[in-house]
Amino acid sequence: GRAVWHALDNGVLINWSAMTRLLLESIERVGSGGAEANVWASTFEERVQAWVNLSGWSPPPELAQLRGRTLRRSGRSITDVDAIGERQGQLLLISCKGRALTEAFERGDYSEVRNARSDAEQALTSLRDVITNLRQEPIGDNFNFSECQEIVGVVVYPFLPYVGPEWMGAEAIPGLPAIVSGPEFLKFLDIDPFTLGH
């Protein structure tokens, strides 16, 4: 049935059963990949950058303009900048993984949980490689991080996937796990989630 009906006196009547079904169906479509997943991921990257911009990690203009760009050196791609922050000479590169929280994952489906774990661990491995590269050579065709005292990176998910014990204690910097959920990242940024959008 319909999810929303207009009621009398300018009120709205919501069919929560239908609304929940529509939400779950849209999440499942995102979880299956394709164009909808790309839109979801892009929106998540923008959201994370907006959070950073509200915090003490808001990057200066010369770094902010790198968000959404591909960093290159000698014409070769190094990485895409999903989101970026900076504070007191510390550059924070943020790898945003807009993986949808599917019903299968919530049920604990083995292959879904395994795939999420593998993706998270691979994302952190790739980010560490990028960070090492940039620390060794902080200047490229379209970026210059030579003024940064330190370059660090974090992987942010909308929800926290399970990772193996050897990854659980990994930190990007003290107080910030190397793989975090959106709510954890907001806490690190010292942003009250209830103030967002107000």
Steps between C-alpha positions, in 0.01 A plus 500: 500500500588866495753619757360852547144632487396862543264534791258772610619830648828497303622195696667196351416137564793261463470128437810389693483145369511620138762765582728241663460265203595780257804591710622141517448453126699814421784390729506155340523662154793714617667195655486318168725758329448694178398861445299530823800379701719763332254777590481369858882494527540850355239639737676336794831660399334843486338443838829404664672807355218718630558356848873572477427855385297559818786388722847606605627287211349727231766523226634829361387589144812364329433157651119517486510539122659153473184324622356287220818523294754237404849568635763450229877485481687482168164452331416191704201469732579458871155518657164675493435741787162400647528750787782696659578680823788688658583620848821655629710363215347152512341396169213252529408307185161332534402195300118490500339161444128551446415132535132454570387321814301217344249268659734209422784666693274570798390135497866400521507334159846342479590612148370854558696540826811342343481730197457808720798393711715438194402836348580687822838335547590558133390865526730557797791320331456715187475819705817414693682451169379842382608665827847342474528621140401856591732514802794396280413744219256770621501696173318397183357642179194650669582501872766615743495359852858601581380751762311229689685373805320165491275312256249252645194320371174347619237279338141605581192282453133583569506201737794308644576173322653212691878477452750245625669536841826616343317804356279593796758700696643685199489878538540777244609731780454466877129496574393430141470137388631436149158362398200682648127532464336833423380548860850423635652750258251767608601437860868537408420828321315611816174556311163431663303303236175654628619846390553395137245640259371757751 
